Amino acid sequence: MIKKNTNFNNGIPLTNDTWDKKEINSIFKTLKSGNLTQGEKVELLEKNVSKFHKRKHCLMLNSGSSANLVGVSSMKLHSKLNLKNNDEFIVPGIGWSTSYSPFIQNNYKLNFIDVDKETFNIDTSLIEKNITIKTKGILAINILGNPCDFKNLKKIAKKYNLILIEDNCESLGAIYQNKKTGTFGLWSSLSSYYSHHISTIEGGFFLTDDDELYSIAKSIRSHGWSRDQESKKYFNTKNISLEKQKFLFYYPGYNIRSTEINAAIGIQQFKKVNKFVKNRIKNYKKVKKIISNNRNYYLQKENGLSSWFGFGVIFNTDQKKFRKILDIFKKNLIETRPIVTGNFTKQPVMKYYMNNKKSYKLKNCELIDKYGIMFGNSQKLLSLKQIKLIILVFNKINKII
């Protein structure tokens, strides 16, 4: 559980409250309306998110993880993708379990490859040598706000007729070659969890330009029924009465919808998204001056224009000194966490994954796992006091490395 941080200037928290009176008032207004389950506000927020990304379709769900689940599940049912059990997807060795789990739940295999040690994103130079006759797609995860190398990803996907998928949960507002991240894959996921760029408490979005994929995803989001579809093109209801159509189940589905309350918050949050991202970038420029040009550590290298979810740092040291570094952060009230999962193939959950007996040698993932941390960034500009605190901490780190 993440608690609201009410004292931003007391150290540097991993996350910070992004709300003001507008979000609070929107909650009370929605409660008074009596319209609480998915409805007009969800639809309005979906339109706003879709317009922001210049994507044709958007679905709001209860989390970014559910967006990944809907995306992978919908691909399996798509008439033109022809995906089968045991088909394989190439994925980066650093990411969230909920980025990978939907593939396993749909009986796909995952082939983990190493990441670039500076950007932390999938190393595109390793993809082609890992493609097999079973490979059907590539999962790109924009880590900590940083865009992947989509120029090469798109080139490889086109050359080998592979599906490109994009997990953009940590990277709302990031830009690569004048396009926002979340627009490069067949579909993409986005999160509005409390600690992310915008917060609807819990929430997420599925985006695509593919009409059939969208229709299937919309059905799966709500039990798998055919109700509320803009087009009946993908649902044969010709000889079924309107009464029966109210509960006509077309696909294996879930109930992973959001609510009007979450959407009401999101509508207010999305009005501020550009300002939030600009402030995160301003914070990065200040932090970069402190951390760059040092042989003892390095800050995550920006690829394109990152929206700086947080500040990932790799330390050139040993485990004993690294533990001391973590203690310095803790004593000076700068909260830290690992850089996502570190080397995912070392996680206990791997025992549930198909072909988990494969031996992976992910050198850069291991480096990030052992000597990498993230400390927080937010929509609030860092104060002079906080900047001085970061300088103090890294001066102390320099003395022990």
C-alpha positions, 0 to 999 in steps of 0.5 A: 500500500502506498500512503499519500505523502503530505510532506514533500520537502521532508527528504525525497519520497518515491512518489507524491500526491498529484491532486488538488481540490479539483480532484476531490470535488470531482469525487464528491460530485460523482458520488452525489450523481449516483452514477458510479459504475462505468459510464459517461465519465469513463468514455470521456476520459478514454476520448481524452487519452486517445486524442492525446496519443493520436490513437483511434481507440482507447479503453479504460481499465482498473489497472495498467496490468489489466490493460496488458492482460486485455491486449495479450488475450485479444491478440489470441482471438484476433482473426488475422494474427493467427497466434497459437499456443507455444508461439514465442515473444521476445521480451526484455530481461527487465520489466514487470511480472504483470507485463509478462504474466498475460503471455504465460496465461495465454500459453505463449513462450517468452524469450528474455534478452538483455537490455542496454546497460545505459538506457535500461531498455531492450537491446535491439542489437540482440533481437535478430539473433534470438528470432526462431521459427516460433517467434511472433512478436516483440514486447517493448517496455519503456523503462522509467519514462525512457523511450525504447529504440523504436526506429530499430524495433519497427525495422526488425518487426517489419523485416520478420513480420513480427507483432510489436507491443508496447508497455508504456505504463511508466512513460506517459508523455515521453516522446521519440522522434516527434511521436508520443510513446504508447503509439508505436505498437499494435497496442500499448498499455498505460497506467494511472496508478497512484505513483505514476504520472497521473493518478486515478488511484488505480487505473490503466488504459489500452490503446490501439488503432486496430478495429477488431482488436479494440472490439475484442478487448472491449468485450473481454474487459466486460465479461466477454459479452457483446454489449455496448459495441459501436460496431456489430461487425465482429459479433454475429447477433443476427438471429438473437433477440434484443433481450438475449443480447443483453447477456450474450457472451462472445469471448472468455472475459473478465470484469476489469472495468474502471468506475466513474469515480476513477474516471472523474479524477482522471479527467482532472488529472489529464488536464495537467499532464503536460505541466506534470511532465514538463516539471519532471523534465526540469527536475531531471536537468537539475539532477543530471548536473549532479550525477553526470560525468562521474566514474563512480556512477551514472544516470540512466541515459535518455533515448528521445525525450524521457518523461522521467518517471524516476531517476535510475542510477548504476553504481560502479562498486562492490556489494559491500559498498553498495549496501553502504550507499543504500544506507546513505540514501535511507539516513538522508530520507531519500527513498529508493527502490530497485530498477523495476525487477532487476534481472527478471529471470532470477525472480522466484516466479520464473518457475511458473513460466514455460521453458523456464529451464532455459539458462539465461546470461543477461549481463546488463540485467545482472549489473542493473540488478546488483548495483542499480537503484531508483529514487523518486521524481514527481510533478513538483519541482525540486526545492533548493533544499532537496537539490542540496540534499542530493548533492550531499548524498552523492558527495558522501557516496564519492567518499566511500566508492 
